[in-house]
Amino acid sequence: MARIAYDKADAAAFEATRHLTHDGLSAWREAVTRHLDPRVGMRLLDLGSGTGMWARAFTAWYDRIEVIAVEPAEAMRARSVFQPVVPGAAECIPLDDGSVDAAWLSTVIHHVPDLKRAARELRRVVRPGGRVLIRSAFAGRHQAITLFRYFPEAIRVLDTYPSVADVEAAFTAAGFVTVGLEQVPQVTAASLREAATALRREAHTPLQLISDDEYAAGLARLRKAAQRETGPVVDALDLLVLT
């Protein structure tokens, strides 16, 4: 079971506030292209596709590949800007053996209760030599993410997430090898004021899992900083690449 249930309110908040703009996606496009080497006829699994931002982006970037979106939460599937979306979870992927050339997992690995089983499933469905790209905030690696500057209480939630070493261990046991780990910058918002205005607690797992008082204190810190800070909000998440 995921750390949160992703009901209709969560899915609506996610769609409204977590979809990146063209500028926000540009560095990710470069990183994905470099590691994926997309080609005509490639089949890419978007596992835990959420409300469809990445599946939609991949089809826009690479018009000759096929994207298969798989998402366990009914509310997320219903709000997805990409269709069709197949019901399914990381531990039981509803695809045939060796049926995809690569897999993408974005901010989903911390929702997977059995990493070893998920890694085995990905080893089953991804053809030999295919790559798995995992975009995530990992335990102990919060320093480049603005959210945690104003909500430091949420770091303790992040520290319950899998670490890079945890994920590598599970995937190594399934026969994968790590071929890359990098931080990719993204423009999350045009300004801190915009970020504060648009923030929805339901869209962020670490914020849902702190207390109401802690959330209120963090929101006050964010709004105060937004009155004086200028310039875009640039965050960096990790991209772990395995084959």
N, C-alpha and C positions, 0 to 999 in steps of 0.2 A: 504494500500500500504506500502511496506517495505521502510525503510529510504533511501535505494539506490536501483537502478533498477536491479542490477545483470545482466549485459549484458555479451557478450562472453569474453571480456577482464577481467571483474571482476571474472568470473567463472574460467578462466584459471589461474589467479593470486592466487585465493583461493586454487585451486587444487595444484598448484606448491609450495605454501609456508605455508599453514595452516594445512597440514596433519602431524600429530605427528609421531615420530618414535616409535619403540617398547619401548625404555626407557621412552619416553614422555608419553606413554599410561599406563605404569605399575601401577602407583598409581590410575589412573582412573579405571583400571580393578578391583583393590581391592575394591574401593569405590562402584562401580556399583554392583559388586557381593554381597557385604555386604547388600546393600539396596534392591536389586532386588530379591535375592534368586532364580536364574534361575533354571528351571526344565524342564524335557522332555515335549515337547508339548506346552511350553509357547509361546504366540504370543506377540511380542514387537513392538510397533509403534515408528518409528524414524521420528518425526514430524519436518519438515524443515531440511531434511536430507542433503541438500547442495550437495557437490560433493562426498558424500558416505563414508567418512572415518569411521564414527561411525558404520554405518550399516555393513560395511565390517569387522570391528573389532569385533562386536557382534557375527557375524556368525563364526568368527575364534575362539573366546573365548568359545562360547556356541554352540556346533555343533548340539544340539537337540532342539533348539528353532527356531521359525520362525520370521523373521524381515520383517515388512512392512514399506517401505520407502515412505514418502509423502513429496513432495517439490513443492512449487508454481512457481519457476523461471525456465523457459524452458532452459535457458543457463546452469544452474546448473544441471538440469536433464541430459542434453546432455553430460556433463563432468563427470558424476558420475562413480566412480569405482565400484559401486554396482548397480546391475540391478535385477529386474525391479524397476523403481521408478514411483509412482503414482502421477499425478498432483493433487494438492489440497492445501488448506490453513488452518491455525489454526482455523479460524472462521467458516469453512465449511469443515469438515473432511470427505472424501469420503469413510466412513466405516460404517458398521451396528452398532446398539446399542449393547453395551457390547461385542464387538467382539475382543478386545485385553485385555491382562492381565496386561499390563503396558505401559507407554509412556516415551520417552526420547526426550528432547528438548535441543539442544546444541547451544549456542550463537545465539538464534533466538527470544527470548522473547521480545527484544527491537524492533523487526521488526513488532510486532503484534499490529495493531492500536486499537483493541477492546479486551482488556484483559478479560473482563467479559464474552463476547461472546465466546472467545476461551476456557475459563475455563469451561463454560457450555458444549461446544462441547466435551472437554476431559472427563467431567463427564458422558456424554452420551456414548462415545465409550469405555471407560475403565470400566471393570467389577467392581462391588462393592468390595471394599477391595484392588483393584489394586493400584499400585503406579505410580506417575508422578515424574520423575527426571528431574530437570531443571539445566543445567550447564550454567553459565552466569557470565558476569561482570555486577554487579548491581550499580546503582547510589550511590555515596558516598563510594564505596569500591574498590578503585583503587590502594591502597598502595602496594599490592603484585604483581602488574603487571608491568613488566619492561618497556613496551612501554610508559607508562605515565611518567616515570622518565625523558625521553628524549624529549617527546612531551607533556609537561604540558598543552599546549593550548587545547589538546584533552580532558582534564578532564572536560571541560565545556560541551563537547558533551556527555561524559559518564553521566554527572549529569542530562541530559535530559532523560536518560534511566529509566525504571521502577526501583523503589527501591525494596528491599526485602519486605518491608511492603506493597507496592502497589500490588505486585504479590500475597502475602498472602491474602490481602483483597479481590481481585478478585476471588481467588480460594476458600476462605472460603464462599463467597456468593454462590458459586456453589455446596457447600457441602463437600469440601475437608478439611482436617486437616493437619497442618504441623507436620511432624514427625522427621525432621532433617534439619540442616543447617551446612555445614562444608566447609572449604577451602581445596582444593585438589591440592597439588603441582604437577607440570609437568615440565619435561625438554623440554623447547621450542626450544633450539638450543644448539649445542655443545660448542659454545663460542659466545661472543658478536660480534666478527669479522664476524662469520658466519651469525649471525642474521642481521647485518648491510648489508652484501653482498646480502643476500636473500630477504631483505625487499621489498615488493611491496605495494605501497600505495593503489592500487585497492582492496587488500585483507582485508583491515581494515576499517570498517565503520567510526570510529572516525577520522582517517587520511583523509578520503575523505571529511569530513565535516568541516575541518579547512581550512584556506586560504593557498594559494600557498607559501606565504612568511613564514607563521608559519610552514608549512611542511619543507621547506628548512632549516629553523633555527634548527628544531628538528633533521633533518637528519645530519646536521653538528655536533651537539652535540653528536649524536650516534656514528658517525664515529670517532670523536676525542676520545671518551671513549674507543672505540673498539681497539685503538692502544695500550692501556695500561692495560686494564682489561683482566684477564684470568679466566678460569673455565667455566662451563656450565651456560646457562641462565635458571634459575628456576623461573617460575611464579606460581601463585596460583589463580585459579578461584573458585567461589562458586558453591556448589552443594546444591540445595534446594529440599527437598523430601517431597511430599505430598501424602495423601491417602484418 
